[in-house]
Amino acid sequence: MMRILLFLATNLAVVLIASITLSLFGFNGFMAANGVDLNLSQLLIFCAVFGFAGSLFSLFISKWMAKMSTSTQVITQPRTRHEQWLMQTVEQLSREAGIKMPEVGIFPAYEANAFATGWNKNDALVAVSQGLLERFSPDEVKAVLAHEIGHVANGDMVTLALVQGVVNTFVMFFARIIGNFVDKVIFKNDEGRGIAYYVATIFAELVLGFLASAIVMWFSRKREFRADEAGAQLAGTTAMISALQRLRSEQGLPVHMPDTLAAFGINGGLKQGLARMFMSHPPLEERIDALRRRG
């Protein structure tokens, strides 16, 4: 429930901010004066403002959202030997990757998982689940941490946010063109925007948004191979393969990672059939084979 409320609050804030911005710069009138044609240049700007506002705003508050949605406890002062080891390992990996040490946290989940998030590579958060710490060997935990540090060092959070912004822009853009076509051509409405415009636009946004998410997930899967490569460089290929094999042995366990963090987790779950197009992670077998070929 908290995650849903935070999601709704975030989107409401984005709509308000974007609406004010559009009003100040005079980009609200993207429908031409005759009420039939579209001013495509203004429409594209309108959609870009909304499309990028949502993804970038989510990026800027990503650490806060991650802590709230996963109940992550950030380690400020290590209280146990395990927490001390965790901090020292992340510090070492960050130094080798050439980034500022991120915040380090642990979230209460039985599943073996971890994630990285943050608006830039020098202001990030890396967190691991309690289950991963309890069941994985130190070398495997280090490999998982190296994978997440790889996401941070590669700038994956920013890149994925920009890709999502582009996708959002064109989904909104083409949805409004479709809505205008249905309203003016099919329903022959010549008096401003009728109800058909809004219904068709919303329906088109849902369909196009669903299809466009496959593009974002394809990009996420490509970045996952790069993070595995970084993990192998920082922690060793053998340790990285061992960590992925351990994840594969636990693949039947449900993944409770919030959707907003799934692309940056070490384990994204398994899907079959057409659903594979919407996986944020490649199958573990493919990731293991890629590392073995790196050998």
Secondary structure in CASP SS format (residue, H / E / C, confidence):
PFRMAT SS
TARGET T0000
AUTHOR 0000-0000-0000
METHOD secondary structure of the structure
MODEL  1
M C 1.00
M H 1.00
R H 1.00
I H 1.00
L H 1.00
L H 1.00
F H 1.00
L H 1.00
A H 1.00
T H 1.00
N H 1.00
L H 1.00
A H 1.00
V H 1.00
V H 1.00
L H 1.00
I H 1.00
A H 1.00
S H 1.00
I H 1.00
T H 1.00
L H 1.00
S H 1.00
L H 1.00
F H 1.00
G C 1.00
F C 1.00
N C 1.00
G C 1.00
F C 1.00
M E 1.00
A C 1.00
A C 1.00
N C 1.00
G C 1.00
V C 1.00
D C 1.00
L E 1.00
N C 1.00
L H 1.00
S H 1.00
Q H 1.00
L H 1.00
L H 1.00
I H 1.00
F H 1.00
C H 1.00
A H 1.00
V H 1.00
F H 1.00
G H 1.00
F H 1.00
A H 1.00
G H 1.00
S H 1.00
L H 1.00
F H 1.00
S H 1.00
L H 1.00
F H 1.00
I C 1.00
S H 1.00
K H 1.00
W H 1.00
M H 1.00
A H 1.00
K H 1.00
M H 1.00
S H 1.00
T H 1.00
S C 1.00
T C 1.00
Q E 1.00
V E 1.00
I C 1.00
T C 1.00
Q C 1.00
P C 1.00
R C 1.00
T C 1.00
R H 1.00
H H 1.00
E H 1.00
Q H 1.00
W H 1.00
L H 1.00
M H 1.00
Q H 1.00
T H 1.00
V H 1.00
E H 1.00
Q H 1.00
L H 1.00
S H 1.00
R H 1.00
E H 1.00
A H 1.00
G C 1.00
I C 1.00
K C 1.00
M C 1.00
P C 1.00
E E 1.00
V E 1.00
G E 1.00
I E 1.00
F E 1.00
P C 1.00
A C 1.00
Y C 1.00
E C 1.00
A C 1.00
N C 1.00
A E 1.00
F E 1.00
A E 1.00
T E 1.00
G E 1.00
W C 1.00
N C 1.00
K C 1.00
N C 1.00
D C 1.00
A E 1.00
L E 1.00
V E 1.00
A E 1.00
V E 1.00
S E 1.00
Q H 1.00
G H 1.00
L H 1.00
L H 1.00
E H 1.00
R H 1.00
F C 1.00
S C 1.00
P H 1.00
D H 1.00
E H 1.00
V H 1.00
K H 1.00
A H 1.00
V H 1.00
L H 1.00
A H 1.00
H H 1.00
E H 1.00
I H 1.00
G H 1.00
H H 1.00
V H 1.00
A H 1.00
N C 1.00
G C 1.00
D H 1.00
M H 1.00
V H 1.00
T H 1.00
L H 1.00
A H 1.00
L H 1.00
V H 1.00
Q H 1.00
G H 1.00
V H 1.00
V H 1.00
N H 1.00
T H 1.00
F H 1.00
V H 1.00
M H 1.00
F H 1.00
F H 1.00
A H 1.00
R H 1.00
I H 1.00
I H 1.00
G H 1.00
N H 1.00
F H 1.00
V H 1.00
D H 1.00
K H 1.00
V H 1.00
I H 1.00
F C 1.00
K C 1.00
N C 1.00
D C 1.00
E C 1.00
G C 1.00
R C 1.00
G C 1.00
I H 1.00
A H 1.00
Y H 1.00
Y H 1.00
V H 1.00
A H 1.00
T H 1.00
I H 1.00
F H 1.00
A H 1.00
E H 1.00
L H 1.00
V H 1.00
L H 1.00
G H 1.00
F H 1.00
L H 1.00
A H 1.00
S H 1.00
A H 1.00
I H 1.00
V H 1.00
M H 1.00
W H 1.00
F H 1.00
S H 1.00
R H 1.00
K H 1.00
R H 1.00
E H 1.00
F H 1.00
R H 1.00
A H 1.00
D H 1.00
E H 1.00
A H 1.00
G H 1.00
A H 1.00
Q H 1.00
L H 1.00
A H 1.00
G C 1.00
T H 1.00
T H 1.00
A H 1.00
M H 1.00
I H 1.00
S H 1.00
A H 1.00
L H 1.00
Q H 1.00
R H 1.00
L H 1.00
R H 1.00
S H 1.00
E C 1.00
Q C 1.00
G C 1.00
L C 1.00
P C 1.00
V C 1.00
H C 1.00
M C 1.00
P C 1.00
D H 1.00
T H 1.00
L H 1.00
A H 1.00
A H 1.00
F H 1.00
G E 1.00
I C 1.00
N C 1.00
G C 1.00
G C 1.00
L C 1.00
K C 1.00
Q C 1.00
G H 1.00
L H 1.00
A H 1.00
R H 1.00
M H 1.00
F H 1.00
M C 1.00
S C 1.00
H C 1.00
P C 1.00
P C 1.00
L H 1.00
E H 1.00
E H 1.00
R H 1.00
I H 1.00
D H 1.00
A H 1.00
L H 1.00
R H 1.00
R H 1.00
R H 1.00
G C 1.00
END
